[in-house]
């Protein structure tokens, strides 16, 4: 008996179904590898969602294999069309509509000047003018480029930047933020390190660093202007709690500041940053007493290390960009689907305990500053206490005997239009005016807390 020859289109459908099945099996294995073998966190909420997606995909395509050939072909063609449409939109968003482009378009519509050059173009222009200029470099970027999974593999993890350079940072308000770095690569006038008394010291991420406002408009500069005190800014974009503890240990203990402001950004400090940081064993060593990389003594080595890193990672399309496109990251980001649930894990409590004890050891006082994100005010938030577990985070810190300045409660909640303090009312950092108001609020609230 001669077998029935299956038309090519049906063979094509069966091959595609097999590929989809293999894809979801790989996705399940990869999710397990990332969660357990790399992250050591089987119960991570985000990976539980990935497991569910993978299992549903495997069951669905296994069921499709049992359908009639015509139905299999129809489902495959429909799925291909949907997948193609999603990746087409992802490609368009990545190439044509990054966040800076949305800000630029808004600026154009409102008649406001916006510098549309890339950071590399700005640096090239300044170099042509004879300026000794570099791009900003942050510790979080180094985690990806180097293997810190074992202390012996990398013996240096810079926490500051390149010293005494003109630094091109970022652009959200129309003009690039450009500043002169201090002797350790931070956004400070260098004289702050010469003063015998340090009245204020700030640790945090890009909101402390000064993204993306002109030099002198960051929170530390605003506090310096308002109080006349000596203020040191140790902020760097992408820092999370463990990196901030390391930075405090390396650069603050020698200065013994009276007040340390620990800035907590609700958008990613616990949701993303700490989850990445805890995998860096060199950072985890800062949880022990007495550990230090002696970074203040190694600035020439740090400068050479970071300049080499910049040379190897200048411009161009990177593997990381491809990975984000594969995960539809840019499209999901615009749709607000990249937000990860916050988990106030014991490690965060341990870090805050260490920070409190180290500051009090030299006679200083630690203040926890809660920094709200754009999404809190751009949509409808039914419960501001529950959103991003704000109340849980604040109550946890207060229970450790640390005073809290809640910028949502103390400033934004009483303002009629909080979104106006974000450039062009688009997701990003605060405007220069916003930083000024927050600096005033912080100084006022700490004065009240000190009286109490």
Secondary structure as UniProt FT lines:
FT   HELIX           8..32
FT   HELIX           33..38
FT   TURN            42..43
FT   HELIX           45..64
FT   TURN            65..66
FT   HELIX           69..96
FT   HELIX           99..109
FT   TURN            110..111
FT   HELIX           119..128
FT   TURN            129..130
FT   STRAND          133..135
FT   HELIX           139..145
FT   TURN            151..153
FT   TURN            163..164
FT   STRAND          166..168
FT   STRAND          178..180
FT   TURN            183..184
FT   HELIX           190..193
FT   STRAND          200..203
FT   HELIX           206..209
FT   TURN            210..212
FT   TURN            215..216
FT   HELIX           219..227
FT   STRAND          231..233
FT   TURN            237..238
FT   HELIX           241..251
FT   TURN            252..255
FT   STRAND          259..265
FT   TURN            266..268
FT   HELIX           269..273
FT   HELIX           274..277
FT   TURN            278..279
FT   HELIX           281..284
FT   HELIX           285..287
FT   TURN            289..290
FT   HELIX           295..297
FT   HELIX           299..312
FT   HELIX           319..326
FT   TURN            327..328
FT   HELIX           329..334
FT   TURN            335..336
FT   HELIX           346..361
FT   TURN            362..363
FT   STRAND          365..371
FT   HELIX           375..378
FT   TURN            384..386
FT   HELIX           387..389
FT   HELIX           390..398
FT   TURN            399..401
FT   STRAND          403..406
FT   HELIX           407..410
FT   HELIX           412..414
FT   TURN            416..417
FT   HELIX           418..421
FT   HELIX           423..425
FT   HELIX           432..451
//
